[in-house]
């Protein structure tokens, strides 16, 4: 039987490793700590149950929503929750609508939901800064129209960024915009980790008749560097997060729809 002291020491070392790395694999942790992969898997399960790490495919990442993890890691975090949020958001979209969809892992889940409704998707016009979304939609073959906003490319995130993207976005007026919250604090402030994301989201709000924020529960309550807008300033919040009565009343008074994905 493993000694408690040894286990606690491993847990501390695992957390220290994850504090310095975006994520770590089971194999890598096994090699560093000199224990079996099965032992590492059990350690990660305990740490996940304690709310200290989040499990990803083949390893784990530190559960700290104040840190923006790389796209490839975020894709594997809260996959089921994002799918539920995406399915809920998909119900808001009517045939023949025009949509602005920001590049994010939750937006990818939304496009996956639309792909499961091909007849609806075929009627939609989409505007996006996401190369990944454009590829997912067959470069426009699977929807009515696809506009890929051009600018400085971000290879890690698979999106285009910068002033040229914003300039192009200003030329559109869509029925709906879907943006993702990197964080939302107790004051219901929508936040972003990057200045480019903040500017894109603000312009998306200005370029659409209605704006919906997509967010999984791990983002609330939390904080990020840049403030995008107050949640009461957008048309709807689609999330699996459970809001308290005060927050729900604030949204109700602002005529902001709260859709809880389950």
Order of alpha helices (4+ residues) and beta strands (2+ residues): alpha-beta-alpha-alpha-beta-beta-alpha-alpha-beta-alpha-alpha-beta-alpha-beta-beta-beta-alpha-beta-beta-beta-alpha-beta-beta-beta-alpha-beta
